[in-house]
Amino acid sequence: MLSGEKEALRRERVLELHKEGGRITLKRELSALDQFVLDFVPLLEKAGIEYVVVSGYVAIVFGRSRGTEDVDVLIRRPSAAEFHKLWELLEPGFECHNAETAEKALHEYLEAGLALRFSKKGEFIPNMEVKNAAHTLHQYALDNRLELLLNGRKVFISPLELQVAYKLYLGSEKDLEDARFLYQLFKGHLNEKTLHEAAVGLKVEGRLAWLKRRSPK
């Protein structure tokens, strides 16, 4: 799976995946959720804010069949100027659900460790949950993010080893299935040492062993 040449993976739709180093190329029919993400994240880059998409969408984008109402994004702490620029870029098409002004959003939410929720104007879902990277795992995800080219458009996502371990840590049925889906899809292309270290750090070595037992050889 996922050799240097493209392979078609049949699930509910055909996926064409190509993984090489720190970049993954993915071609498939876009969903409304994909388009929402692709409309939002370029505005972070235009504002000069470094970001990484984490959690459920990372499994969904690769074909995991489940719904979600939000997309989780971690950002490297922005300057006031960068955040105000982002706010200006978002205003024409997006709205913030928990702050009316850039000042309130920055000081009462982001800088207080709270997430901001953005959606398209006039809608509530899906929404983008944006939060400052606050601890070591967040920083690791930013420093080691993967470039995903989704139909030629760039999205930065969490390193897959960390994503699998973190989903094992969360431990709900949905999260365990996310971890299993990603592990099986990218098996042979995950760094097993990095995956083990992430599992040790999150104290989920037992769940990782369970995951490996459940995965086809």
Backbone as ProteinMPNN parsed JSONL, in Angstrom:
{"seq_chain_A": "MLSGEKEALRRERVLELHKEGGRITLKRELSALDQFVLDFVPLLEKAGIEYVVVSGYVAIVFGRSRGTEDVDVLIRRPSAAEFHKLWELLEPGFECHNAETAEKALHEYLEAGLALRFSKKGEFIPNMEVKNAAHTLHQYALDNRLELLLNGRKVFISPLELQVAYKLYLGSEKDLEDARFLYQLFKGHLNEKTLHEAAVGLKVEGRLAWLKRRSPK", "coords_chain_A": {"N_chain_A": [[0.836, -1.191, 0.0], [0.395, 2.281, -0.704], [2.878, 2.802, -2.084], [5.768, 4.166, -3.86], [4.414, 4.702, -6.175], [1.222, 5.755, -7.412], [-1.794, 4.518, -5.963], [-5.011, 3.144, -6.285], [-7.529, 3.188, -3.916], [-10.286, 1.49, -2.933], [-13.058, 2.528, -1.259], [-15.825, 3.99, -0.065], [-15.577, 5.656, -2.128], [-13.282, 6.277, -4.818], [-9.949, 6.649, -3.954], [-6.963, 8.286, -4.64], [-3.811, 7.96, -3.599], [-0.638, 9.182, -2.712], [2.324, 8.943, -1.12], [5.17, 10.563, 0.005], [7.967, 11.134, 1.754], [7.615, 14.055, 3.611], [5.21, 14.76, 2.461], [1.919, 14.25, 1.261], [-0.042, 13.268, -1.409], [-3.309, 13.537, -2.471], [-6.106, 12.579, -4.3], [-9.46, 12.974, -4.946], [-13.07, 12.983, -5.021], [-14.384, 15.976, -3.736], [-15.831, 16.708, -0.556], [-18.435, 18.642, 1.111], [-17.388, 19.336, 3.556], [-14.626, 19.127, 3.113], [-14.332, 21.245, 1.273], [-14.981, 23.405, 2.883], [-12.821, 23.373, 4.692], [-10.735, 23.85, 2.866], [-11.373, 26.404, 2.055], [-10.918, 27.828, 4.343], [-8.282, 27.413, 5.548], [-6.258, 28.589, 3.819], [-6.464, 31.276, 4.444], [-5.357, 31.532, 6.958], [-2.681, 31.12, 6.294], [-2.267, 33.342, 4.609], [-2.41, 35.334, 6.476], [-0.082, 34.939, 7.764], [0.088, 33.023, 9.739], [1.072, 30.116, 11.299], [-0.145, 26.805, 11.077], [-1.803, 23.689, 11.99], [-3.858, 21.019, 11.083], [-5.717, 18.851, 13.094], [-6.841, 15.835, 14.78], [-10.177, 14.486, 14.247], [-10.734, 15.118, 11.492], [-8.447, 14.426, 10.115], [-8.535, 11.678, 9.773], [-10.949, 11.486, 8.381], [-10.493, 12.871, 5.971], [-8.965, 11.099, 4.546], [-10.725, 9.145, 3.857], [-12.166, 7.851, 5.854], [-15.271, 6.819, 6.94], [-17.333, 8.692, 8.468], [-19.227, 11.142, 10.308], [-18.708, 14.626, 11.189], [-18.905, 17.65, 13.067], [-17.122, 19.613, 13.46], [-13.841, 20.983, 12.825], [-10.618, 20.631, 13.957], [-8.062, 22.894, 14.644], [-4.77, 23.755, 15.295], [-2.792, 26.561, 16.12], [0.287, 28.37, 15.796], [1.187, 30.631, 18.279], [-0.109, 33.732, 17.455], [1.01, 37.073, 16.534], [-0.412, 40.223, 17.565], [-0.845, 41.796, 15.302], [-0.828, 39.868, 13.238], [-3.076, 38.357, 13.951], [-5.149, 40.228, 13.782], [-5.04, 40.713, 11.063], [-5.839, 38.188, 10.111], [-8.476, 38.19, 11.069], [-9.605, 40.228, 9.532], [-9.386, 39.074, 6.992], [-11.106, 36.92, 7.285], [-13.604, 38.052, 7.723], [-15.305, 38.693, 5.375], [-16.475, 36.214, 4.584], [-16.78, 34.447, 6.715], [-17.873, 33.839, 10.121], [-17.373, 34.465, 13.61], [-18.285, 32.557, 16.386], [-18.063, 32.916, 19.117], [-17.023, 35.364, 19.804], [-17.249, 38.833, 19.25], [-15.519, 40.756, 18.321], [-12.166, 41.319, 17.071], [-10.356, 41.993, 19.077], [-11.528, 41.002, 21.45], [-11.663, 38.29, 20.766], [-8.957, 37.631, 20.535], [-7.774, 38.335, 23.068], [-9.51, 37.446, 25.133], [-10.058, 34.875, 24.506], [-8.169, 33.252, 22.666], [-5.617, 33.953, 23.867], [-6.207, 33.27, 26.427], [-6.229, 30.587, 26.387], [-8.434, 29.394, 25.295], [-10.653, 28.056, 22.783], [-11.525, 29.339, 19.55], [-14.446, 29.507, 17.549], [-15.317, 29.21, 14.215], [-17.498, 29.645, 11.458], [-19.017, 29.36, 8.164], [-20.678, 32.326, 7.079], [-23.941, 32.79, 8.351], [-24.316, 30.151, 8.892], [-23.989, 27.357, 11.17], [-22.759, 24.915, 11.417], [-20.542, 23.119, 9.251], [-17.955, 23.841, 11.715], [-14.921, 25.615, 12.409], [-12.601, 24.934, 14.793], [-10.392, 26.787, 16.443], [-7.317, 27.017, 18.03], [-4.667, 28.115, 20.174], [-1.482, 26.534, 20.037], [-0.572, 24.832, 22.84], [0.939, 23.115, 24.456], [3.548, 20.59, 24.757], [2.944, 18.434, 22.964], [1.273, 19.694, 21.128], [3.066, 21.553, 20.03], [4.869, 19.795, 18.883], [3.274, 18.672, 16.884], [2.924, 20.893, 15.225], [5.599, 21.468, 14.53], [6.298, 19.223, 13.096], [4.496, 18.867, 11.072], [2.572, 17.517, 8.338], [2.491, 17.987, 4.831], [-0.364, 18.02, 3.023], [-1.592, 17.557, -0.144], [-4.509, 18.159, -1.404], [-6.363, 17.36, -3.99], [-4.616, 19.035, -5.3], [-4.536, 21.277, -3.682], [-3.289, 22.853, -0.787], [-3.051, 21.586, 2.521], [-2.083, 21.552, 5.852], [-1.435, 18.866, 7.975], [-1.608, 16.912, 11.02], [1.284, 14.985, 12.088], [1.223, 11.564, 11.223], [1.874, 9.464, 12.969], [1.7, 10.618, 15.517], [-0.971, 11.303, 15.438], [-2.278, 8.794, 15.366], [-1.486, 7.737, 17.878], [-2.567, 9.663, 19.606], [-5.295, 9.42, 19.143], [-5.674, 6.86, 20.144], [-5.174, 7.447, 22.793], [-7.371, 9.137, 23.426], [-9.52, 7.34, 23.264], [-12.319, 6.717, 22.922], [-14.911, 4.805, 21.252], [-15.24, 5.784, 18.642], [-12.833, 7.215, 18.343], [-10.903, 5.19, 18.609], [-11.499, 3.705, 16.351], [-10.818, 5.574, 14.415], [-8.043, 5.644, 14.833], [-7.384, 2.999, 14.172], [-8.146, 2.915, 11.478], [-6.364, 4.79, 10.265], [-3.907, 3.611, 10.91], [-4.002, 1.162, 9.546], [-4.316, 2.039, 6.902], [-1.965, 3.45, 6.384], [-0.012, 1.676, 7.029], [3.241, 0.409, 7.132], [4.308, 2.69, 6.201], [4.461, 4.289, 8.312], [6.519, 5.639, 10.878], [7.727, 3.454, 13.007], [9.215, 3.66, 15.357], [8.838, 6.33, 16.116], [6.07, 6.261, 16.446], [5.87, 4.447, 18.588], [7.213, 5.917, 20.579], [5.495, 8.099, 20.83], [3.231, 6.768, 21.79], [4.217, 5.82, 24.238], [4.709, 8.266, 25.5], [2.103, 9.173, 25.801], [1.102, 7.222, 27.331], [-0.148, 4.899, 26.305], [0.695, 2.394, 25.512], [-0.335, -0.184, 25.759], [-2.751, -0.052, 24.365], [-1.771, 0.478, 21.843], [-0.475, -1.936, 21.301], [-2.739, -3.555, 21.228], [-3.977, -2.459, 18.972], [-2.168, -3.182, 16.953], [-2.408, -5.939, 17.054], [-4.965, -6.241, 16.041], [-4.736, -5.506, 13.448], [-4.532, -6.452, 10.056], [-2.018, -8.676, 8.821]], "CA_chain_A": [[0.0, 0.0, 0.0], [1.052, 3.572, -0.693], [4.259, 2.772, -2.544], [6.109, 5.395, -4.548], [3.473, 4.913, -7.263], [-0.147, 5.972, -6.948], [-2.644, 3.342, -5.903], [-6.422, 3.446, -6.049], [-8.077, 2.467, -2.779], [-11.737, 1.558, -3.035], [-13.908, 2.472, -0.083], [-17.069, 4.47, -0.636], [-15.202, 6.328, -3.354], [-11.905, 5.967, -5.167], [-8.931, 7.566, -3.476], [-5.625, 8.122, -5.187], [-2.889, 8.423, -2.571], [0.789, 9.061, -2.987], [3.053, 9.468, 0.038], [6.616, 10.637, -0.189], [8.569, 12.006, 2.762], [6.677, 14.854, 4.391], [4.094, 15.204, 1.626], [0.954, 13.268, 0.788], [-0.91, 13.757, -2.473], [-4.589, 12.835, -2.427], [-7.08, 13.029, -5.285], [-10.771, 12.348, -4.829], [-14.187, 13.93, -5.039], [-14.406, 16.759, -2.501], [-17.08, 16.852, 0.179], [-18.678, 20.001, 1.6], [-16.452, 19.566, 4.657], [-13.328, 19.408, 2.491], [-14.352, 22.596, 0.698], [-14.946, 24.32, 4.027], [-11.427, 23.418, 5.15], [-9.913, 24.457, 1.823], [-11.678, 27.83, 2.032], [-10.477, 28.483, 5.588], [-6.859, 27.38, 5.925], [-5.389, 29.533, 3.117], [-6.523, 32.581, 5.094], [-4.35, 31.479, 8.014], [-1.372, 31.334, 5.661], [-2.194, 34.728, 4.142], [-2.182, 36.169, 7.656], [1.237, 34.617, 8.308], [-0.095, 32.203, 10.94], [1.384, 28.701, 11.088], [-1.248, 26.002, 11.596], [-1.866, 22.27, 11.678], [-5.169, 20.397, 11.311], [-5.547, 17.661, 13.922], [-8.006, 15.086, 15.249], [-11.024, 13.659, 13.407], [-10.692, 15.381, 10.05], [-7.288, 13.761, 9.52], [-9.011, 10.371, 9.315], [-12.039, 11.682, 7.424], [-9.989, 13.312, 4.677], [-8.415, 9.944, 3.841], [-11.774, 8.215, 3.473], [-12.902, 7.277, 6.987], [-16.679, 7.145, 6.752], [-18.058, 9.136, 9.657], [-19.511, 12.564, 10.264], [-18.196, 15.498, 12.233], [-19.416, 19.005, 12.948], [-16.056, 20.604, 13.615], [-12.485, 20.672, 12.397], [-9.72, 21.177, 14.981], [-6.845, 23.5, 14.104], [-3.838, 24.381, 16.232], [-1.974, 27.591, 15.49], [1.372, 28.918, 16.589], [0.676, 31.875, 18.857], [0.105, 34.837, 16.517], [1.126, 38.435, 17.035], [-1.668, 40.966, 17.442], [-0.989, 42.215, 13.91], [-1.193, 38.692, 12.45], [-4.448, 37.95, 14.246], [-6.059, 41.219, 13.206], [-5.051, 40.451, 9.632], [-6.695, 37.028, 9.922], [-9.862, 38.602, 11.31], [-10.019, 40.983, 8.349], [-9.53, 38.133, 5.89], [-12.246, 36.047, 7.545], [-14.874, 38.779, 7.828], [-16.25, 38.618, 4.25], [-17.159, 34.943, 4.375], [-16.881, 33.638, 7.934], [-18.221, 34.533, 11.359], [-16.914, 33.844, 14.857], [-19.47, 32.296, 17.213], [-17.903, 33.216, 20.535], [-16.459, 36.697, 20.041], [-17.745, 39.77, 18.231], [-14.441, 41.601, 17.825], [-10.837, 40.714, 17.053], [-9.733, 42.205, 20.383], [-12.097, 40.031, 22.394], [-11.268, 36.944, 20.336], [-7.544, 37.424, 20.827], [-7.385, 38.455, 24.478], [-10.378, 36.704, 26.052], [-10.151, 33.475, 24.09], [-6.903, 32.622, 22.284], [-4.561, 34.156, 24.86], [-6.651, 32.627, 27.667], [-6.195, 29.147, 26.19], [-9.738, 28.92, 24.836], [-10.781, 27.918, 21.337], [-12.469, 30.138, 18.783], [-15.199, 28.718, 16.579], [-15.693, 29.952, 13.021], [-18.245, 28.931, 10.419], [-19.445, 30.237, 7.087], [-21.715, 33.249, 7.522], [-25.3, 32.284, 8.278], [-24.333, 28.722, 9.201], [-23.335, 27.028, 12.435], [-21.897, 23.765, 11.151], [-19.416, 22.753, 10.118], [-17.205, 24.969, 12.236], [-13.484, 25.464, 12.6], [-12.21, 25.225, 16.171], [-9.024, 27.288, 16.346], [-6.748, 27.15, 19.37], [-3.215, 28.225, 20.234], [-0.71, 25.37, 20.48], [-0.336, 25.188, 24.237], [1.863, 22.243, 25.186], [4.588, 19.928, 23.968], [2.366, 17.664, 21.852], [0.824, 20.659, 20.123], [4.245, 22.085, 19.356], [5.408, 18.711, 18.048], [2.422, 18.57, 15.701], [3.253, 22.021, 14.351], [6.979, 21.368, 14.036], [6.451, 18.04, 12.241], [3.268, 18.738, 10.284], [2.664, 16.953, 6.993], [1.812, 18.725, 3.777], [-1.32, 17.25, 2.249], [-2.115, 18.204, -1.342], [-5.833, 17.605, -1.649], [-6.706, 17.831, -5.338], [-3.686, 20.099, -5.648], [-4.627, 22.394, -2.741], [-2.46, 22.503, 0.376], [-3.539, 21.585, 3.902], [-1.111, 20.932, 6.744], [-2.086, 17.974, 8.926], [-0.781, 16.33, 12.078], [2.037, 13.776, 11.734], [0.31, 10.436, 11.372], [2.224, 8.676, 14.161], [1.11, 11.309, 16.662], [-2.413, 11.227, 15.3], [-2.704, 7.458, 15.785], [-1.298, 7.615, 19.322], [-3.497, 10.551, 20.305], [-6.624, 8.821, 19.061], [-5.672, 5.771, 21.133], [-5.256, 8.1, 24.109], [-8.742, 9.602, 23.656], [-10.068, 6.067, 23.694], [-13.716, 6.388, 22.639], [-15.043, 3.868, 20.124], [-14.99, 6.558, 17.428], [-11.408, 7.542, 18.263], [-10.161, 3.957, 18.368], [-11.698, 3.349, 14.947], [-9.978, 6.507, 13.652], [-6.658, 5.171, 14.948], [-7.251, 1.75, 13.418], [-8.251, 3.26, 10.058], [-5.113, 5.409, 9.817], [-2.809, 2.65, 11.037], [-4.095, 0.187, 8.459], [-4.146, 2.7, 5.62], [-0.583, 3.874, 6.201], [0.894, 0.665, 7.558], [4.422, 0.272, 6.294], [4.825, 4.026, 5.943], [4.588, 4.964, 9.596], [7.765, 5.434, 11.596], [7.316, 2.681, 14.184], [9.9, 4.199, 16.535], [8.123, 7.554, 16.479], [4.758, 5.845, 16.931], [6.057, 3.876, 19.917], [7.551, 6.998, 21.501], [4.269, 8.856, 21.075], [2.383, 5.936, 22.639], [4.804, 5.84, 25.58], [4.47, 9.587, 26.063], [0.684, 9.291, 26.144], [0.803, 6.067, 28.199], [-1.118, 4.026, 25.636], [1.411, 1.272, 24.893], [-1.225, -1.341, 25.711], [-3.7, 0.144, 23.273], [-1.034, 0.322, 20.593], [-0.319, -3.373, 21.1], [-4.077, -4.028, 20.814], [-4.192, -2.016, 17.596], [-1.342, -3.991, 16.066], [-2.983, -7.286, 17.008], [-6.189, -6.206, 15.253], [-4.461, -5.106, 12.074], [-4.112, -7.576, 9.193], [-0.583, -8.756, 8.513]], "C_chain_A": [[0.873, 1.244, 0.0], [2.532, 3.498, -1.019], [4.554, 4.079, -3.231], [5.196, 5.684, -5.721], [2.067, 5.037, -6.691], [-0.928, 4.663, -6.964], [-4.069, 3.79, -5.643], [-6.914, 2.571, -4.909], [-9.592, 2.606, -2.827], [-12.367, 1.423, -1.657], [-15.276, 2.907, -0.583], [-16.8, 5.192, -1.944], [-13.755, 5.987, -3.627], [-10.992, 7.061, -4.635], [-7.647, 7.268, -4.214], [-4.66, 8.77, -4.208], [-1.457, 8.202, -3.014], [1.525, 9.714, -1.828], [4.54, 9.433, -0.23], [7.18, 11.633, 0.814], [7.506, 12.733, 3.557], [5.497, 15.369, 3.602], [3.222, 14.03, 1.228], [0.111, 13.938, -0.284], [-2.162, 12.897, -2.498], [-5.52, 13.432, -3.467], [-8.367, 12.25, -5.088], [-11.832, 13.429, -4.95], [-14.25, 14.653, -3.695], [-15.802, 16.764, -1.889], [-17.262, 18.32, 0.57], [-17.722, 20.342, 2.74], [-15.053, 19.871, 4.125], [-13.277, 20.842, 1.968], [-14.305, 23.658, 1.778], [-13.518, 24.486, 4.539], [-10.553, 24.156, 4.145], [-10.2, 25.951, 1.648], [-11.054, 28.553, 3.225], [-8.955, 28.547, 5.731], [-5.955, 28.294, 5.103], [-5.379, 30.923, 3.751], [-5.567, 32.65, 6.285], [-2.971, 31.754, 7.432], [-1.213, 32.772, 5.179], [-1.928, 35.69, 5.288], [-0.817, 35.914, 8.299], [1.197, 33.764, 9.557], [0.133, 30.731, 10.597], [0.316, 27.849, 11.767], [-1.019, 24.527, 11.303], [-3.272, 21.771, 12.002], [-4.945, 19.081, 12.036], [-6.897, 16.961, 14.115], [-8.836, 14.486, 14.121], [-10.912, 13.877, 11.92], [-9.519, 14.682, 9.375], [-7.659, 12.356, 9.053], [-10.058, 10.527, 8.213], [-11.51, 12.03, 6.038], [-9.424, 12.152, 3.853], [-9.454, 8.853, 3.581], [-12.506, 7.538, 4.603], [-14.339, 7.761, 6.923], [-17.338, 7.431, 8.094], [-18.262, 10.642, 9.562], [-18.786, 13.319, 11.367], [-18.75, 16.888, 11.992], [-18.321, 20.037, 13.058], [-14.727, 20.054, 13.129], [-11.551, 21.38, 13.374], [-8.424, 21.651, 14.349], [-6.041, 24.11, 15.242], [-3.019, 25.415, 15.484], [-0.828, 27.975, 16.418], [0.958, 30.321, 17.014], [0.948, 33.072, 17.943], [0.372, 36.152, 17.238], [-0.239, 39.11, 16.895], [-1.91, 41.365, 15.999], [-1.419, 41.044, 13.028], [-2.649, 38.307, 12.688], [-5.454, 38.945, 13.671], [-6.142, 41.067, 11.686], [-5.946, 39.255, 9.318], [-8.16, 37.416, 10.059], [-10.415, 39.345, 10.093], [-10.249, 40.054, 7.154], [-10.764, 37.253, 6.045], [-13.582, 36.769, 7.429], [-15.8, 38.667, 6.614], [-17.054, 37.319, 4.176], [-17.399, 34.099, 5.605], [-17.342, 34.498, 9.112], [-17.719, 33.743, 12.551], [-18.099, 33.721, 15.792], [-19.288, 32.638, 18.683], [-17.186, 34.527, 20.823], [-16.88, 37.605, 18.89], [-16.636, 40.616, 17.621], [-13.114, 40.851, 17.865], [-10.167, 40.844, 18.421], [-10.232, 41.184, 21.402], [-11.648, 38.614, 22.053], [-9.834, 36.645, 20.732], [-7.273, 37.352, 22.319], [-8.225, 37.592, 25.415], [-10.49, 35.225, 25.694], [-8.771, 32.89, 23.793], [-5.849, 32.746, 23.377], [-4.925, 33.578, 26.22], [-6.678, 31.108, 27.542], [-7.507, 28.549, 25.732], [-9.801, 28.906, 23.313], [-11.778, 28.916, 20.773], [-13.159, 29.242, 17.77], [-15.661, 29.616, 15.431], [-16.506, 29.049, 12.103], [-18.491, 29.891, 9.27], [-20.587, 31.123, 7.594], [-23.106, 32.66, 7.311], [-25.429, 30.808, 8.575], [-23.687, 28.5, 10.559], [-22.384, 25.848, 12.279], [-21.701, 23.629, 9.649], [-18.735, 24.011, 10.661], [-15.762, 24.597, 12.463], [-13.157, 25.857, 14.029], [-10.72, 25.537, 16.186], [-8.488, 27.572, 17.74], [-5.238, 27.302, 19.281], [-2.592, 26.896, 20.649], [-0.185, 25.668, 21.875], [0.675, 24.311, 24.955], [2.746, 21.472, 24.217], [4.029, 19.163, 22.769], [1.875, 18.579, 20.742], [2.002, 21.194, 19.323], [4.865, 21.042, 18.434], [4.598, 18.593, 16.761], [2.714, 19.697, 14.715], [4.635, 21.86, 13.717], [7.154, 20.247, 13.029], [5.23, 17.82, 11.338], [3.571, 18.194, 8.878], [1.928, 17.847, 6.012], [0.925, 17.767, 2.987], [-1.759, 18.095, 1.059], [-3.417, 17.513, -1.718], [-6.36, 18.19, -2.957], [-5.881, 19.06, -5.705], [-3.689, 21.287, -4.704], [-4.049, 21.971, -1.397], [-3.212, 22.626, 1.697], [-2.453, 20.93, 4.748], [-1.844, 20.134, 7.82], [-1.074, 17.433, 9.939], [0.051, 15.168, 11.561], [1.22, 12.544, 12.099], [0.6, 9.596, 12.608], [1.601, 9.292, 15.419], [-0.409, 11.211, 16.627], [-2.944, 9.876, 15.769], [-2.614, 7.32, 17.305], [-2.306, 8.46, 20.087], [-4.917, 10.002, 20.262], [-6.751, 7.622, 20.008], [-5.818, 6.333, 22.541], [-6.682, 8.557, 24.411], [-9.655, 8.434, 23.993], [-11.536, 5.777, 23.483], [-13.767, 5.424, 21.457], [-14.727, 4.571, 18.807], [-13.5, 6.836, 17.26], [-10.567, 6.302, 17.993], [-10.31, 3.506, 16.914], [-10.922, 4.294, 14.03], [-8.532, 6.028, 13.648], [-6.439, 3.924, 14.109], [-7.277, 2.019, 11.915], [-6.923, 3.824, 9.541], [-3.948, 4.43, 9.862], [-2.829, 1.661, 9.88], [-3.828, 0.828, 7.102], [-2.681, 3.019, 5.338], [0.441, 2.878, 6.748], [2.049, 0.439, 6.592], [5.041, 1.609, 5.954], [4.83, 4.882, 7.196], [5.966, 4.674, 10.174], [7.43, 4.746, 12.918], [7.983, 3.179, 15.461], [9.185, 5.453, 17.032], [6.754, 7.223, 17.051], [4.862, 5.285, 18.348], [6.361, 4.973, 20.948], [6.332, 7.848, 21.829], [3.329, 8.086, 21.998], [2.9, 5.904, 24.078], [4.52, 7.177, 26.255], [3.037, 9.788, 26.512], [0.192, 8.127, 27.004], [-0.291, 5.183, 27.601], [-0.412, 2.87, 24.933], [0.523, 0.048, 24.761], [-2.226, -1.235, 24.569], [-3.011, 0.038, 21.917], [-0.812, -1.152, 20.285], [-1.635, -4.001, 20.641], [-4.327, -3.676, 19.36], [-3.407, -2.886, 16.618], [-1.866, -5.412, 15.954], [-4.203, -7.34, 16.097], [-5.955, -5.912, 13.779], [-4.014, -6.307, 11.254], [-2.627, -7.521, 8.916], [-0.322, -8.329, 7.074]], "O_chain_A": [[1.941, 1.273, 0.612], [3.354, 4.07, -0.304], [3.738, 5.0, -3.214], [5.193, 6.806, -6.227], [1.763, 4.498, -5.627], [-0.755, 3.821, -7.846], [-4.303, 4.716, -4.866], [-6.736, 1.353, -4.932], [-10.12, 3.717, -2.769], [-12.248, 0.4, -0.982], [-15.84, 2.245, -1.455], [-17.695, 5.326, -2.778], [-13.068, 5.459, -2.753], [-11.238, 8.249, -4.843], [-7.286, 6.105, -4.391], [-4.686, 9.985, -4.011], [-1.115, 7.179, -3.606], [1.365, 10.909, -1.583], [5.095, 8.413, -0.638], [6.905, 12.83, 0.734], [6.602, 12.111, 4.114], [4.841, 16.321, 4.026], [3.719, 12.953, 0.899], [-0.391, 15.044, -0.088], [-2.081, 11.67, -2.541], [-5.706, 14.648, -3.516], [-8.365, 11.02, -5.065], [-11.533, 14.623, -4.978], [-14.178, 14.021, -2.641], [-16.811, 16.817, -2.592], [-16.36, 19.137, 0.385], [-17.296, 21.488, 2.88], [-14.375, 20.767, 4.628], [-12.304, 21.562, 2.192], [-13.662, 24.695, 1.61], [-13.064, 25.603, 4.789], [-9.729, 24.989, 4.523], [-9.35, 26.684, 1.142], [-10.705, 29.731, 3.138], [-8.4, 29.612, 6.002], [-4.946, 28.755, 5.638], [-4.405, 31.663, 3.615], [-5.027, 33.715, 6.585], [-2.188, 32.519, 7.996], [-0.141, 33.358, 5.324], [-1.301, 36.732, 5.103], [-0.44, 36.587, 9.258], [2.14, 33.764, 10.349], [-0.528, 30.174, 9.72], [-0.083, 28.132, 12.897], [-0.17, 24.158, 10.491], [-3.811, 22.066, 13.068], [-4.089, 18.287, 11.645], [-7.939, 17.44, 13.668], [-8.271, 14.019, 13.131], [-10.985, 12.919, 11.151], [-9.587, 14.376, 8.185], [-7.145, 11.891, 8.036], [-10.05, 9.786, 7.231], [-12.026, 11.535, 5.037], [-9.401, 12.208, 2.624], [-9.107, 7.759, 3.135], [-13.392, 6.721, 4.352], [-14.598, 8.963, 6.859], [-17.835, 6.527, 8.765], [-17.555, 11.33, 8.825], [-18.317, 12.734, 12.343], [-19.034, 17.264, 10.855], [-18.55, 21.215, 12.782], [-14.519, 18.844, 13.035], [-11.675, 22.585, 13.595], [-7.77, 20.912, 13.613], [-6.563, 24.88, 16.048], [-2.599, 25.183, 14.351], [-0.945, 27.918, 17.643], [0.443, 31.099, 16.211], [2.106, 33.397, 17.681], [0.007, 36.323, 18.402], [-1.113, 38.615, 16.183], [-3.038, 41.288, 15.512], [-2.279, 41.207, 12.163], [-3.371, 37.973, 11.748], [-6.489, 38.549, 13.135], [-7.203, 41.272, 11.096], [-6.727, 39.299, 8.368], [-8.991, 37.009, 9.247], [-11.551, 39.116, 9.679], [-11.202, 40.236, 6.396], [-11.395, 36.881, 5.056], [-14.587, 36.155, 7.072], [-17.01, 38.553, 6.809], [-18.207, 37.336, 3.744], [-18.151, 33.127, 5.547], [-17.215, 35.723, 9.094], [-17.647, 32.514, 12.515], [-18.845, 34.684, 15.973], [-20.265, 32.651, 19.431], [-16.785, 34.778, 21.959], [-16.871, 37.208, 17.724], [-16.796, 41.14, 16.519], [-12.96, 39.875, 18.599], [-9.491, 39.92, 18.875], [-9.441, 40.579, 22.126], [-11.297, 37.835, 22.939], [-9.524, 35.551, 21.203], [-6.619, 36.422, 22.79], [-7.701, 37.059, 26.394], [-10.966, 34.421, 26.496], [-8.253, 32.108, 24.591], [-5.249, 31.747, 23.772], [-4.056, 33.412, 27.075], [-7.095, 30.414, 28.468], [-7.683, 27.331, 25.771], [-9.088, 29.653, 22.644], [-12.749, 29.289, 21.432], [-12.548, 28.337, 17.203], [-16.308, 30.641, 15.646], [-16.241, 27.853, 11.987], [-18.213, 31.086, 9.376], [-21.369, 30.702, 8.446], [-23.414, 32.11, 6.254], [-26.529, 30.259, 8.52], [-22.933, 29.344, 11.044], [-21.338, 25.788, 12.926], [-22.584, 23.979, 8.866], [-18.918, 25.106, 10.13], [-15.421, 23.435, 12.679], [-13.409, 26.992, 14.434], [-9.889, 24.655, 15.969], [-9.118, 28.275, 18.53], [-4.597, 26.697, 18.422], [-3.123, 26.209, 21.521], [0.554, 26.631, 22.077], [1.223, 24.727, 25.976], [2.692, 21.683, 23.005], [4.587, 19.239, 21.674], [2.04, 18.279, 19.56], [1.947, 21.28, 18.096], [5.328, 21.365, 17.34], [5.161, 18.434, 15.678], [2.747, 19.473, 13.505], [4.813, 22.086, 12.52], [8.057, 20.301, 12.193], [4.976, 16.7, 10.896], [4.654, 18.385, 8.326], [0.872, 18.395, 6.325], [1.41, 16.824, 2.363], [-2.241, 19.215, 1.229], [-3.416, 16.417, -2.28], [-6.749, 19.356, -3.022], [-6.375, 19.997, -6.333], [-2.916, 22.224, -4.903], [-4.294, 20.859, -0.929], [-3.903, 23.611, 1.959], [-1.955, 19.862, 4.393], [-2.746, 20.642, 8.487], [0.139, 17.492, 9.733], [-0.406, 14.429, 10.688], [0.599, 12.493, 13.161], [-0.323, 9.07, 13.231], [1.053, 8.588, 16.267], [-1.054, 11.054, 17.664], [-3.943, 9.814, 16.485], [-3.551, 6.845, 17.946], [-2.841, 8.021, 21.105], [-5.657, 10.11, 21.239], [-7.807, 7.4, 20.6], [-6.509, 5.754, 23.379], [-7.157, 8.384, 25.534], [-10.474, 8.528, 24.907], [-11.987, 4.685, 23.829], [-12.776, 5.25, 20.748], [-14.028, 4.02, 17.957], [-12.964, 6.707, 16.159], [-9.609, 6.364, 17.222], [-9.365, 2.989, 16.317], [-10.424, 3.873, 12.986], [-7.876, 6.005, 12.606], [-5.429, 3.803, 13.415], [-6.511, 1.415, 11.164], [-6.419, 3.387, 8.507], [-3.103, 4.416, 8.967], [-1.785, 1.357, 9.302], [-3.182, 0.223, 6.246], [-2.21, 2.882, 4.209], [1.617, 3.207, 6.907], [1.85, 0.298, 5.386], [6.172, 1.667, 5.473], [5.165, 6.066, 7.146], [6.513, 3.589, 9.979], [6.912, 5.378, 13.838], [7.382, 3.126, 16.534], [8.957, 5.611, 18.232], [6.324, 7.834, 18.029], [4.043, 5.608, 19.209], [5.826, 4.953, 22.057], [6.153, 8.269, 22.972], [2.703, 8.671, 22.882], [2.115, 5.955, 25.024], [4.139, 7.226, 27.425], [2.779, 10.491, 27.489], [-0.985, 8.057, 27.358], [-1.228, 4.775, 28.287], [-0.86, 2.415, 23.881], [0.609, -0.681, 23.773], [-2.51, -2.221, 23.888], [-3.607, -0.44, 20.952], [-0.946, -1.574, 19.136], [-1.645, -4.872, 19.77], [-4.833, -4.5, 18.598], [-3.928, -3.28, 15.575], [-1.783, -6.026, 14.89], [-4.455, -8.359, 15.454], [-6.862, -6.052, 12.959], [-3.194, -7.1, 11.719], [-2.048, -6.442, 8.791], [0.825, -8.329, 6.628]]}, "name": "protein", "num_of_chains": 1, "seq": "MLSGEKEALRRERVLELHKEGGRITLKRELSALDQFVLDFVPLLEKAGIEYVVVSGYVAIVFGRSRGTEDVDVLIRRPSAAEFHKLWELLEPGFECHNAETAEKALHEYLEAGLALRFSKKGEFIPNMEVKNAAHTLHQYALDNRLELLLNGRKVFISPLELQVAYKLYLGSEKDLEDARFLYQLFKGHLNEKTLHEAAVGLKVEGRLAWLKRRSPK"}
